[in-house]
């Protein structure tokens, strides 16, 4: 009886291990996802990319963010505002793989722009997976001399790699950027986006006064917080540096 119990326990543990390995392989398996080219003009000098999270192609805060950017600076020469829609590839389970594949393709495309001087990227949730692959592929292939300055803003950016590495994003997001910032909640029950990033300046909005009045899940409050602080200076490139806001440091929002 004892040996039978041990065999059953070993069989059950083996099944769990196989399922865990299968999940890990599935979530990390190289993606074949593609999107149409951005098709930006060769004289583009400043690109703003707005990248939604899983199933967030119609996120109203991002739509409003796009409108404000276009209204304030969209008519300036050489400026391109792009709200990227990455559906139907914006599935939760394979966002890591799809984001890397599509991001690398976008980075290579941006690298063909000879006048490009600045790239600003804003990503919510799983859109965070795009940012460093875009940056790395751009830097590896850039035609502009000098290459563009790159700034990233993660809005409750998720960073789970595979099925089990919930800390991957905290260790890696923002590593490629000239300036990176993470705006996040620290008390969301979902894993992968509740802690500061090592390679970004962090703004913890958990106890922000506006959060108390917010009527959506906390995962969306960093979007609202950013939109409430989106002025013309925030839209301009090169006004934020890690000399002033060091990587890994945390600022606690009070407004």
LOSEDREN-821759 format. One record per atom (N, C-alpha, C): residue in three letters; y, z, x; residue number from 0; atom name. Coordinates in steps of 0.02 Angstrom, whole numbers, plus 50000, padded with zeros to 5 digits. Atoms other than C-alpha are relative to their C-alpha. Layout:
% residues N
  res      v      w      u    n  atom
  ala      Y      Z      X  NUM    CA
...
//
This chain:
% residues 255
  res      v      w      u    n  atom
  unk  49939  50000  50042    0     N
  unk  50000  50000  50000    0    CA
  unk  50063  50000  50043    0     C
  unk  49943  49996  49956    1     N
  unk  50117  50045  50142    1    CA
  unk  50012  49933  50035    1     C
  unk  49994  50065  49967    2     N
  unk  50080  49881  50233    2    CA
  unk  50026  49947  49952    2     C
  unk  49977  50048  50050    3     N
  unk  50107  49783  50073    3    CA
  unk  50075  50007  49988    3     C
  unk  49928  49988  50009    4     N
  unk  50278  49865  50049    4    CA
  unk  50040  49972  50060    4     C
  unk  49966  50025  49940    5     N
  unk  50324  49821  50229    5    CA
  unk  50003  49924  49999    5     C
  unk  50000  50073  50002    6     N
  unk  50272  49640  50205    6    CA
  unk  50051  49974  49950    6     C
  unk  49951  50020  50051    7     N
  unk  50376  49626  50047    7    CA
  unk  50071  50009  50025    7     C
  unk  49933  49987  49973    8     N
  unk  50525  49705  50133    8    CA
  unk  50018  49948  50053    8     C
  unk  49988  50051  49949    9     N
  unk  50507  49586  50281    9    CA
  unk  50013  49932  49969    9     C
  unk  49990  50064  50034   10     N
  unk  50491  49437  50163   10    CA
  unk  50069  49996  49969   10     C
  unk  49934  49998  50033   11     N
  unk  50646  49489  50066   11    CA
  unk  50056  49994  50052   11     C
  unk  49949  50003  49947   12     N
  unk  50746  49516  50227   12    CA
  unk  50003  49929  50029   12     C
  unk  50001  50069  49974   13     N
  unk  50691  49344  50288   13    CA
  unk  50035  49952  49953   13     C
  unk  49967  50043  50050   14     N
  unk  50749  49261  50127   14    CA
  unk  50076  50009  50004   14     C
  unk  49929  49986  49996   15     N
  unk  50918  49347  50139   15    CA
  unk  50030  49969  50063   15     C
  unk  49975  50029  49937   16     N
  unk  50937  49292  50321   16    CA
  unk  50006  49925  49996   16     C
  unk  49998  50073  50008   17     N
  unk  50895  49111  50278   17    CA
  unk  50058  49979  49956   17     C
  unk  49945  50016  50045   18     N
  unk  51019  49110  50134   18    CA
  unk  50067  50010  50034   18     C
  unk  49937  49987  49964   19     N
  unk  51155  49187  50243   19    CA
  unk  50013  49944  50051   19     C
  unk  49991  50054  49952   20     N
  unk  51125  49056  50378   20    CA
  unk  50018  49934  49966   20     C
  unk  49985  50062  50037   21     N
  unk  51126  48915  50249   21    CA
  unk  50072  50000  49977   21     C
  unk  49931  49995  50022   22     N
  unk  51292  48977  50180   22    CA
  unk  50047  49988  50058   22     C
  unk  49958  50008  49940   23     N
  unk  51366  48986  50355   23    CA
  unk  50004  49927  50020   23     C
  unk  50002  50071  49980   24     N
  unk  51310  48809  50396   24    CA
  unk  50039  49958  49950   24     C
  unk  49967  50040  50052   25     N
  unk  51371  48740  50229   25    CA
  unk  50076  50005  50005   25     C
  unk  49928  49990  50000   26     N
  unk  51545  48816  50244   26    CA
  unk  50034  49973  50063   26     C
  unk  49972  50025  49937   27     N
  unk  51569  48760  50425   27    CA
  unk  49981  49928  50015   27     C
  unk  50025  50067  49985   28     N
  unk  51482  48591  50415   28    CA
  unk  50059  49950  50002   28     C
  unk  49942  50046  49994   29     N
  unk  51601  48452  50474   29    CA
  unk  50011  49960  49936   29     C
  unk  49981  50032  50062   30     N
  unk  51693  48376  50328   30    CA
  unk  50012  49925  50009   30     C
  unk  49982  50071  50000   31     N
  unk  51713  48193  50283   31    CA
  unk  50060  49987  49954   31     C
  unk  49944  50006  50047   32     N
  unk  51864  48227  50171   32    CA
  unk  50057  49957  50029   32     C
  unk  49943  50042  49980   33     N
  unk  52007  48101  50178   33    CA
  unk  50053  50000  49945   33     C
  unk  49944  50010  50046   34     N
  unk  52178  48081  50097   34    CA
  unk  50038  49937  50021   34     C
  unk  49959  50057  49980   35     N
  unk  52295  47931  50092   35    CA
  unk  50050  50020  50054   35     C
  unk  49949  49984  49948   36     N
  unk  52416  47921  50241   36    CA
  unk  50065  50024  49969   36     C
  unk  49935  49977  50023   37     N
  unk  52583  48008  50224   37    CA
  unk  50049  49942  49994   37     C
  unk  49958  50059  50004   38     N
  unk  52668  47841  50258   38    CA
  unk  50073  50013  50013   38     C
  unk  49930  49984  49986   39     N
  unk  52827  47912  50333   39    CA
  unk  50033  49946  50042   39     C
  unk  49961  50050  49963   40     N
  unk  52965  47803  50404   40    CA
  unk  49999  50016  50074   40     C
  unk  50002  49992  49927   41     N
  unk  52965  47774  50592   41    CA
  unk  50061  50037  50027   41     C
  unk  49940  49965  49977   42     N
  unk  53140  47849  50604   42    CA
  unk  50003  50072  49976   42     C
  unk  50002  49931  50024   43     N
  unk  53087  48015  50528   43    CA
  unk  50009  50048  50059   43     C
  unk  49987  49951  49948   44     N
  unk  53155  48161  50630   44    CA
  unk  49979  50071  49980   44     C
  unk  50015  49932  50023   45     N
  unk  53118  48313  50523   45    CA
  unk  49954  49995  49939   45     C
  unk  50049  50001  50054   46     N
  unk  52962  48336  50415   46    CA
  unk  49989  50071  49975   46     C
  unk  50017  49937  50033   47     N
  unk  52937  48478  50291   47    CA
  unk  49937  49989  49959   47     C
  unk  50064  50006  50036   48     N
  unk  52757  48498  50230   48    CA
  unk  49988  50063  49959   48     C
  unk  50015  49946  50046   49     N
  unk  52717  48606  50078   49    CA
  unk  49927  49991  49979   49     C
  unk  50072  50009  50009   50     N
  unk  52529  48636  50065   50    CA
  unk  49973  50056  49956   50     C
  unk  50024  49952  50049   51     N
  unk  52454  48722  49913   51    CA
  unk  49931  50029  50019   51     C
  unk  50065  49970  49990   52     N
  unk  52300  48833  49907   52    CA
  unk  49946  49970  49956   52     C
  unk  50055  50026  50041   53     N
  unk  52133  48809  49820   53    CA
  unk  50019  49997  49927   53     C
  unk  49985  50013  50071   54     N
  unk  52156  48734  49648   54    CA
  unk  50073  50015  49983   54     C
  unk  49930  49984  50012   55     N
  unk  52343  48753  49667   55    CA
  unk  50046  49940  50002   55     C
  unk  49960  50061  49995   56     N
  unk  52403  48573  49658   56    CA
  unk  50061  50001  49954   56     C
  unk  49944  49996  50046   57     N
  unk  52517  48617  49511   57    CA
  unk  50035  50068  50003   57     C
  unk  49968  49935  49992   58     N
  unk  52578  48784  49579   58    CA
  unk  50075  49994  49988   58     C
  unk  49929  50009  50018   59     N
  unk  52751  48802  49497   59    CA
  unk  50049  50023  50054   59     C
  unk  49954  49976  49948   60     N
  unk  52827  48899  49643   60    CA
  unk  50007  49947  50054   60     C
  unk  49996  50054  49951   61     N
  unk  52785  48757  49763   61    CA
  unk  50039  49941  49973   61     C
  unk  49961  50054  50031   62     N
  unk  52855  48629  49642   62    CA
  unk  50074  50016  50004   62     C
  unk  49929  49979  49996   63     N
  unk  53018  48728  49636   63    CA
  unk  50024  49999  50073   63     C
  unk  49982  50002  49929   64     N
  unk  53017  48745  49825   64    CA
  unk  50016  49928  50022   64     C
  unk  49988  50070  49984   65     N
  unk  53002  48556  49842   65    CA
  unk  50066  49976  49972   65     C
  unk  49938  50022  50032   66     N
  unk  53145  48530  49720   66    CA
  unk  50060  50026  50039   66     C
  unk  49943  49971  49964   67     N
  unk  53260  48648  49816   67    CA
  unk  50010  49967  50068   67     C
  unk  49994  50035  49936   68     N
  unk  53222  48567  49984   68    CA
  unk  50031  49931  49990   68     C
  unk  49973  50067  50012   69     N
  unk  53255  48395  49912   69    CA
  unk  50073  50002  49980   69     C
  unk  49931  49995  50024   70     N
  unk  53415  48450  49827   70    CA
  unk  50048  50016  50057   70     C
  unk  49956  49977  49946   71     N
  unk  53485  48532  49984   71    CA
  unk  50002  49953  50060   71     C
  unk  50000  50040  49938   72     N
  unk  53430  48419  50127   72    CA
  unk  49961  49935  49994   72     C
  unk  50043  50058  50007   73     N
  unk  53320  48282  50056   73    CA
  unk  50034  49933  50012   73     C
  unk  49963  50063  49991   74     N
  unk  53457  48149  50068   74    CA
  unk  50026  49992  50071   74     C
  unk  49975  50006  49932   75     N
  unk  53497  48183  50250   75    CA
  unk  49958  49950  50039   75     C
  unk  50038  50051  49963   76     N
  unk  53449  48043  50371   76    CA
  unk  49943  50031  50041   76     C
  unk  50057  49979  49960   77     N
  unk  53278  48063  50448   77    CA
  unk  49960  50058  49974   77     C
  unk  50034  49942  50028   78     N
  unk  53221  48205  50333   78    CA
  unk  49947  49976  49949   78     C
  unk  50054  50015  50047   79     N
  unk  53055  48194  50239   79    CA
  unk  49971  50065  49973   79     C
  unk  50028  49941  50033   80     N
  unk  52998  48326  50113   80    CA
  unk  49935  49978  49967   80     C
  unk  50066  50021  50026   81     N
  unk  52811  48313  50072   81    CA
  unk  49965  50061  49970   81     C
  unk  50044  49950  50031   82     N
  unk  52719  48421  49946   82    CA
  unk  49930  49968  49998   82     C
  unk  50065  50031  49992   83     N
  unk  52541  48381  49997   83    CA
  unk  49952  50023  49945   83     C
  unk  50052  49986  50050   84     N
  unk  52410  48371  49858   84    CA
  unk  49933  49983  50031   84     C
  unk  50063  50014  49967   85     N
  unk  52239  48390  49937   85    CA
  unk  49940  50005  49954   85     C
  unk  50054  50008  50047   86     N
  unk  52136  48390  49779   86    CA
  unk  49971  49929  50008   86     C
  unk  50051  49954  50027   87     N
  unk  51991  48356  49751   87    CA
  unk  49964  50041  50053   87     C
  unk  50035  49965  49946   88     N
  unk  51948  48434  49919   88    CA
  unk  50019  50074  50004   88     C
  unk  49975  49931  49996   89     N
  unk  52032  48601  49880   89    CA
  unk  49952  50050  49968   89     C
  unk  50051  49953  50024   90     N
  unk  51870  48693  49844   90    CA
  unk  50001  50062  50044   90     C
  unk  49996  49937  49962   91     N
  unk  51860  48875  49898   91    CA
  unk  49947  50002  50055   91     C
  unk  50055  49991  49953   92     N
  unk  51692  48865  49985   92    CA
  unk  50006  49958  50063   92     C
  unk  49997  50044  49942   93     N
  unk  51734  48720  50101   93    CA
  unk  50072  49987  50023   93     C
  unk  49930  50010  49981   94     N
  unk  51922  48741  50124   94    CA
  unk  50009  50000  50075   94     C
  unk  49995  49997  49927   95     N
  unk  51899  48786  50307   95    CA
  unk  49983  49932  50030   95     C
  unk  50021  50064  49972   96     N
  unk  51804  48625  50345   96    CA
  unk  50046  49943  49978   96     C
  unk  49956  50054  50025   97     N
  unk  51911  48511  50234   97    CA
  unk  50069  50005  50031   97     C
  unk  49933  49991  49971   98     N
  unk  52074  48586  50299   98    CA
  unk  50003  49976  50072   98     C
  unk  50001  50023  49931   99     N
  unk  52025  48554  50479   99    CA
  unk  49996  49924  50004   99     C
  unk  50009  50073  49998  100     N
  unk  51969  48376  50446  100    CA
  unk  50064  49963  49979  100     C
  unk  49940  50034  50025  101     N
  unk  52122  48324  50343  101    CA
  unk  50059  50017  50045  101     C
  unk  49945  49980  49956  102     N
  unk  52241  48423  50454  102    CA
  unk  50001  49960  50064  102     C
  unk  50002  50039  49938  103     N
  unk  52182  48334  50611  103    CA
  unk  50024  49929  49988  103     C
  unk  49978  50068  50015  104     N
  unk  52208  48164  50528  104    CA
  unk  50075  49998  49989  104     C
  unk  49927  49998  50011  105     N
  unk  52384  48214  50473  105    CA
  unk  50037  50010  50066  105     C
  unk  49969  49990  49936  106     N
  unk  52425  48276  50647  106    CA
  unk  50003  49936  50042  106     C
  unk  50002  50063  49963  107     N
  unk  52372  48111  50724  107    CA
  unk  50051  49951  49971  107     C
  unk  49951  50045  50031  108     N
  unk  52479  48017  50597  108    CA
  unk  50071  50021  50019  108     C
  unk  49933  49977  49981  109     N
  unk  52632  48124  50632  109    CA
  unk  50015  49984  50073  109     C
  unk  49990  50014  49929  110     N
  unk  52605  48094  50818  110    CA
  unk  50023  49929  50014  110     C
  unk  49978  50069  49990  111     N
  unk  52643  47909  50793  111    CA
  unk  50075  49991  49989  111     C
  unk  49928  50006  50015  112     N
  unk  52824  47946  50742  112    CA
  unk  50040  50012  50063  112     C
  unk  49968  49993  49934  113     N
  unk  52929  47914  50898  113    CA
  unk  50062  50043  50001  113     C
  unk  49938  49962  50003  114     N
  unk  53086  48005  50838  114    CA
  unk  49991  50071  49974  114     C
  unk  50011  49935  50032  115     N
  unk  53005  48159  50764  115    CA
  unk  50020  50057  50046  115     C
  unk  49974  49944  49961  116     N
  unk  53095  48316  50823  116    CA
  unk  49978  50068  49974  116     C
  unk  50017  49935  50029  117     N
  unk  53042  48454  50702  117    CA
  unk  49949  49991  49944  117     C
  unk  50050  49997  50053  118     N
  unk  52893  48494  50592  118    CA
  unk  50000  50071  49973  118     C
  unk  50004  49935  50034  119     N
  unk  52903  48637  50466  119    CA
  unk  49942  49996  49951  119     C
  unk  50058  49998  50045  120     N
  unk  52744  48686  50373  120    CA
  unk  49997  50066  49963  120     C
  unk  50005  49942  50043  121     N
  unk  52725  48806  50227  121    CA
  unk  49933  49994  49963  121     C
  unk  50066  50004  50031  122     N
  unk  52551  48847  50163  122    CA
  unk  49984  50064  49962  122     C
  unk  50023  49943  50039  123     N
  unk  52483  48959  50027  123    CA
  unk  49924  50003  50003  123     C
  unk  50072  49987  50006  124     N
  unk  52309  49035  50031  124    CA
  unk  49959  49954  50045  124     C
  unk  50044  50042  49960  125     N
  unk  52178  48908  50088  125    CA
  unk  50036  49941  50033  125     C
  unk  49961  50050  49965  126     N
  unk  52315  48785  50135  126    CA
  unk  50013  50019  50072  126     C
  unk  49989  49976  49931  127     N
  unk  52330  48892  50292  127    CA
  unk  49954  49965  50050  127     C
  unk  50047  50032  49954  128     N
  unk  52179  48802  50365  128    CA
  unk  50027  49935  50029  128     C
  unk  49973  50064  49976  129     N
  unk  52282  48643  50387  129    CA
  unk  50044  50007  50061  129     C
  unk  49941  49998  49957  130     N
  unk  52421  48708  50496  130    CA
  unk  49986  49993  50074  130     C
  unk  50014  50007  49928  131     N
  unk  52347  48734  50669  131    CA
  unk  49966  49934  50017  131     C
  unk  50027  50066  49985  132     N
  unk  52238  48576  50660  132    CA
  unk  50053  49945  50000  132     C
  unk  49945  50048  49998  133     N
  unk  52395  48475  50616  133    CA
  unk  50037  50006  50066  133     C
  unk  49961  49987  49939  134     N
  unk  52488  48555  50760  134    CA
  unk  49962  49977  50062  134     C
  unk  50039  50017  49940  135     N
  unk  52347  48533  50887  135    CA
  unk  49991  49925  50007  135     C
  unk  50009  50073  49997  136     N
  unk  52313  48351  50841  136    CA
  unk  50066  49965  50016  136     C
  unk  49934  50029  49984  137     N
  unk  52500  48313  50846  137    CA
  unk  50014  50007  50075  137     C
  unk  49983  49988  49930  138     N
  unk  52524  48392  51017  138    CA
  unk  49956  49958  50047  138     C
  unk  50046  50038  49957  139     N
  unk  52373  48301  51088  139    CA
  unk  50016  49925  50001  139     C
  unk  49989  50072  50006  140     N
  unk  52438  48130  51033  140    CA
  unk  50073  49979  49993  140     C
  unk  49930  50014  50017  141     N
  unk  52628  48142  51015  141    CA
  unk  50030  49945  50043  141     C
  unk  49963  50053  49966  142     N
  unk  52731  47988  51058  142    CA
  unk  50072  50022  50015  142     C
  unk  49931  49977  49990  143     N
  unk  52898  48078  51043  143    CA
  unk  50006  50037  50066  143     C
  unk  49989  49967  49936  144     N
  unk  52970  48137  51208  144    CA
  unk  50071  50029  50001  144     C
  unk  50053  49949  50002  145     N
  unk  52996  48283  51202  145    CA
  unk  49966  50002  49931  145     C
  unk  50034  49995  50065  146     N
  unk  52869  48320  51064  146    CA
  unk  50038  50046  49953  146     C
  unk  49966  49961  50052  147     N
  unk  52926  48398  50901  147    CA
  unk  49987  50074  50008  147     C
  unk  50009  49928  50008  148     N
  unk  52955  48584  50882  148    CA
  unk  49964  50013  49935  148     C
  unk  50042  49988  50058  149     N
  unk  52831  48658  50759  149    CA
  unk  50006  50072  49977  149     C
  unk  49994  49933  50031  150     N
  unk  52858  48804  50640  150    CA
  unk  49954  50004  49941  150     C
  unk  50048  49989  50055  151     N
  unk  52730  48876  50521  151    CA
  unk  50018  50062  49961  151     C
  unk  49993  49942  50043  152     N
  unk  52749  48992  50372  152    CA
  unk  49938  50005  49957  152     C
  unk  50060  49987  50039  153     N
  unk  52590  49065  50298  153    CA
  unk  50017  50047  49943  153     C
  unk  49985  49961  50060  154     N
  unk  52608  49130  50120  154    CA
  unk  49935  50026  49972  154     C
  unk  50065  49970  50016  155     N
  unk  52462  49248  50094  155    CA
  unk  49944  49952  50021  155     C
  unk  50049  50048  49974  156     N
  unk  52363  49126  50202  156    CA
  unk  49933  50032  50010  156     C
  unk  50067  49974  49993  157     N
  unk  52177  49152  50193  157    CA
  unk  49969  49975  50065  157     C
  unk  50027  50018  49935  158     N
  unk  52074  49149  50353  158    CA
  unk  49927  50017  50008  158     C
  unk  50072  49988  49994  159     N
  unk  51887  49162  50318  159    CA
  unk  49968  49938  50030  159     C
  unk  50037  50055  49969  160     N
  unk  51781  49054  50434  160    CA
  unk  49927  50009  49986  160     C
  unk  50069  49993  50020  161     N
  unk  51607  49019  50371  161    CA
  unk  49993  50050  49944  161     C
  unk  50011  49954  50055  162     N
  unk  51530  49146  50255  162    CA
  unk  50014  50072  50016  162     C
  unk  50000  49930  49982  163     N
  unk  51556  49305  50354  163    CA
  unk  50056  50021  50046  163     C
  unk  49947  49981  49954  164     N
  unk  51699  49299  50479  164    CA
  unk  50066  50006  49962  164     C
  unk  49941  49990  50040  165     N
  unk  51836  49373  50371  165    CA
  unk  50063  50012  50042  165     C
  unk  49943  49986  49957  166     N
  unk  51948  49409  50521  166    CA
  unk  50022  49940  50041  166     C
  unk  49985  50058  49959  167     N
  unk  51955  49233  50592  167    CA
  unk  50074  49982  49997  167     C
  unk  49929  50019  50008  168     N
  unk  52128  49195  50522  168    CA
  unk  50047  50047  50035  168     C
  unk  49957  49951  49966  169     N
  unk  52204  49356  50588  169    CA
  unk  50003  49987  50075  169     C
  unk  50004  50012  49928  170     N
  unk  52148  49306  50762  170    CA
  unk  50027  49932  50020  170     C
  unk  49988  50070  49980  171     N
  unk  52189  49120  50755  171    CA
  unk  50060  49966  49967  171     C
  unk  49946  50036  50033  172     N
  unk  52319  49065  50626  172    CA
  unk  50066  50008  50038  172     C
  unk  49934  49999  49968  173     N
  unk  52485  49018  50706  173    CA
  unk  49999  49992  50075  173     C
  unk  50004  50000  49927  174     N
  unk  52422  49006  50884  174    CA
  unk  50033  49939  50032  174     C
  unk  49974  50063  49972  175     N
  unk  52484  48826  50907  175    CA
  unk  50076  49994  49992  175     C
  unk  49931  50011  50019  176     N
  unk  52659  48849  50836  176    CA
  unk  50050  50024  50052  176     C
  unk  49943  49973  49963  177     N
  unk  52825  48869  50925  177    CA
  unk  50025  50064  49966  177     C
  unk  49985  49940  50037  178     N
  unk  52863  48994  50787  178    CA
  unk  49954  50002  49939  178     C
  unk  50044  49990  50057  179     N
  unk  52742  49064  50658  179    CA
  unk  50018  50065  49965  179     C
  unk  49983  49942  50041  180     N
  unk  52770  49185  50516  180    CA
  unk  49947  50007  49945  180     C
  unk  50047  49987  50054  181     N
  unk  52650  49266  50393  181    CA
  unk  50032  50048  49951  181     C
  unk  49975  49957  50054  182     N
  unk  52708  49338  50226  182    CA
  unk  49940  50017  49957  182     C
  unk  50064  49982  50031  183     N
  unk  52568  49437  50146  183    CA
  unk  50003  50066  49963  183     C
  unk  50013  49936  50032  184     N
  unk  52509  49575  50031  184    CA
  unk  49943  50035  50038  184     C
  unk  50052  49963  49964  185     N
  unk  52405  49712  50111  185    CA
  unk  49949  50033  49953  185     C
  unk  50044  49963  50046  186     N
  unk  52319  49776  49953  186    CA
  unk  49962  49955  49952  186     C
  unk  50038  50045  50043  187     N
  unk  52239  49622  49877  187    CA
  unk  49926  50014  50009  187     C
  unk  50071  49985  49993  188     N
  unk  52055  49656  49839  188    CA
  unk  49959  49945  50033  188     C
  unk  50037  50055  49967  189     N
  unk  52001  49484  49903  189    CA
  unk  50009  50004  50075  189     C
  unk  49995  49995  49927  190     N
  unk  51962  49480  50090  190    CA
  unk  50033  49940  50032  190     C
  unk  49978  50058  49960  191     N
  unk  52036  49369  50225  191    CA
  unk  50074  49989  50004  191     C
  unk  49928  50012  49997  192     N
  unk  52224  49386  50196  192    CA
  unk  50040  50064  49990  192     C
  unk  49967  49936  50012  193     N
  unk  52271  49570  50197  193    CA
  unk  50026  50035  50062  193     C
  unk  49981  49968  49938  194     N
  unk  52314  49602  50378  194    CA
  unk  50048  49955  50040  194     C
  unk  49954  50041  49960  195     N
  unk  52444  49544  50505  195    CA
  unk  49963  49953  50046  195     C
  unk  50027  50050  49953  196     N
  unk  52415  49393  50617  196    CA
  unk  50021  50019  50071  196     C
  unk  49985  49987  49929  197     N
  unk  52406  49410  50805  197    CA
  unk  50052  49950  50027  197     C
  unk  49959  50053  49972  198     N
  unk  52501  49246  50833  198    CA
  unk  50061  49984  49957  198     C
  unk  49943  50012  50044  199     N
  unk  52637  49262  50700  199    CA
  unk  50042  50064  49994  199     C
  unk  49961  49943  50022  200     N
  unk  52781  49374  50653  200    CA
  unk  49981  50012  49927  200     C
  unk  50029  49984  50065  201     N
  unk  52722  49465  50497  201    CA
  unk  50051  50037  49955  201     C
  unk  49959  49965  50050  202     N
  unk  52815  49516  50339  202    CA
  unk  49953  50026  49946  202     C
  unk  50043  49967  50049  203     N
  unk  52719  49640  50231  203    CA
  unk  50042  50013  49937  203     C
  unk  49961  49995  50062  204     N
  unk  52781  49625  50051  204    CA
  unk  49966  50045  49949  204     C
  unk  50040  49959  50046  205     N
  unk  52658  49750  49976  205    CA
  unk  50044  50046  49958  205     C
  unk  49958  49952  50035  206     N
  unk  52794  49875  49930  206    CA
  unk  50070  49973  49986  206     C
  unk  49935  50029  50016  207     N
  unk  52937  49754  49903  207    CA
  unk  50020  50016  49928  207     C
  unk  49979  49983  50069  208     N
  unk  53041  49805  49750  208    CA
  unk  49985  49944  49950  208     C
  unk  50013  50055  50046  209     N
  unk  53019  49631  49676  209    CA
  unk  49928  49997  49977  209     C
  unk  50071  50001  50018  210     N
  unk  52831  49654  49674  210    CA
  unk  49988  50039  49936  210     C
  unk  50010  49959  50059  211     N
  unk  52847  49787  49540  211    CA
  unk  50017  49962  49936  211     C
  unk  49981  50039  50059  212     N
  unk  52927  49660  49423  212    CA
  unk  49960  49936  49993  212     C
  unk  50037  50063  49998  213     N
  unk  52807  49519  49466  213    CA
  unk  49942  50003  49950  213     C
  unk  50049  49998  50054  214     N
  unk  52693  49471  49321  214    CA
  unk  49940  49955  50012  214     C
  unk  50059  50039  49982  215     N
  unk  52563  49367  49415  215    CA
  unk  49958  50040  50050  215     C
  unk  50040  49964  49950  216     N
  unk  52420  49421  49529  216    CA
  unk  50036  50004  50067  216     C
  unk  49964  49988  49937  217     N
  unk  52479  49490  49696  217    CA
  unk  49992  49945  50051  217     C
  unk  50011  50055  49953  218     N
  unk  52407  49342  49791  218    CA
  unk  50056  49949  49997  218     C
  unk  49946  50049  50008  219     N
  unk  52553  49239  49724  219    CA
  unk  50069  50029  50014  219     C
  unk  49934  49972  49988  220     N
  unk  52691  49361  49761  220    CA
  unk  50032  49976  50065  220     C
  unk  49967  50027  49941  221     N
  unk  52721  49300  49940  221    CA
  unk  50035  49933  49988  221     C
  unk  49966  50062  50019  222     N
  unk  52764  49130  49864  222    CA
  unk  50067  50016  49967  222     C
  unk  49939  49982  50036  223     N
  unk  52891  49212  49748  223    CA
  unk  50050  50032  50048  223     C
  unk  49956  49967  49951  224     N
  unk  52961  49320  49889  224    CA
  unk  50034  49948  50043  224     C
  unk  49970  50052  49958  225     N
  unk  52987  49167  49998  225    CA
  unk  50051  49960  49961  225     C
  unk  49954  50039  50040  226     N
  unk  53067  49068  49858  226    CA
  unk  50065  50038  49987  226     C
  unk  49941  49959  50011  227     N
  unk  53187  49212  49822  227    CA
  unk  50046  50003  50061  227     C
  unk  49961  49997  49937  228     N
  unk  53244  49204  50005  228    CA
  unk  50012  49930  50029  228     C
  unk  49993  50068  49975  229     N
  unk  53250  49015  50020  229    CA
  unk  50072  49977  49993  229     C
  unk  49932  50024  49999  230     N
  unk  53428  48973  50070  230    CA
  unk  50005  49943  50051  230     C
  unk  49991  50059  49956  231     N
  unk  53501  48832  50175  231    CA
  unk  49980  50017  50072  231     C
  unk  50019  49982  49932  232     N
  unk  53474  48928  50338  232    CA
  unk  49924  50000  50007  232     C
  unk  50073  50001  49998  233     N
  unk  53290  48947  50295  233    CA
  unk  49973  49928  50003  233     C
  unk  50022  50070  50000  234     N
  unk  53279  48759  50271  234    CA
  unk  50012  49965  50066  234     C
  unk  49984  50033  49937  235     N
  unk  53353  48716  50440  235    CA
  unk  49949  50018  50054  235     C
  unk  50047  49985  49945  236     N
  unk  53237  48703  50591  236    CA
  unk  50033  50037  50057  236     C
  unk  49981  49969  49936  237     N
  unk  53249  48803  50752  237    CA
  unk  50046  50060  49994  237     C
  unk  49958  49941  50008  238     N
  unk  53339  48953  50680  238    CA
  unk  49960  50065  50005  238     C
  unk  50044  49942  49993  239     N
  unk  53190  49071  50702  239    CA
  unk  49963  49996  50067  239     C
  unk  50033  49999  49935  240     N
  unk  53116  49123  50869  240    CA
  unk  49959  50063  50007  240     C
  unk  50040  49940  49986  241     N
  unk  52986  49243  50935  241    CA
  unk  50034  50047  50049  241     C
  unk  49960  49952  49962  242     N
  unk  53116  49317  51050  242    CA
  unk  50028  50053  49954  242     C
  unk  49972  49953  50050  243     N
  unk  53193  49395  50895  243    CA
  unk  49945  50032  49958  243     C
  unk  50054  49976  50043  244     N
  unk  53034  49412  50790  244    CA
  unk  49933  49989  50036  244     C
  unk  50059  50011  49957  245     N
  unk  52886  49437  50909  245    CA
  unk  49936  49988  49962  245     C
  unk  50067  50010  50027  246     N
  unk  52710  49379  50876  246    CA
  unk  49965  50068  49995  246     C
  unk  50038  49939  50010  247     N
  unk  52603  49518  50805  247    CA
  unk  50040  50058  49970  247     C
  unk  49958  49947  50028  248     N
  unk  52751  49625  50750  248    CA
  unk  50000  49996  49923  248     C
  unk  49999  49996  50073  249     N
  unk  52765  49681  50568  249    CA
  unk  50069  50025  49976  249     C
  unk  49941  49977  50036  250     N
  unk  52921  49692  50460  250    CA
  unk  49979  50016  49929  250     C
  unk  50017  49981  50068  251     N
  unk  52904  49784  50295  251    CA
  unk  50059  49983  49954  251     C
  unk  49947  50024  50044  252     N
  unk  53002  49700  50156  252    CA
  unk  50029  50056  49958  252     C
  unk  49965  49949  50040  253     N
  unk  53133  49807  50070  253    CA
  unk  50041  49968  49945  253     C
  unk  49960  50033  50053  254     N
  unk  53210  49677  49954  254    CA
  unk  49957  49948  49966  254     C
//
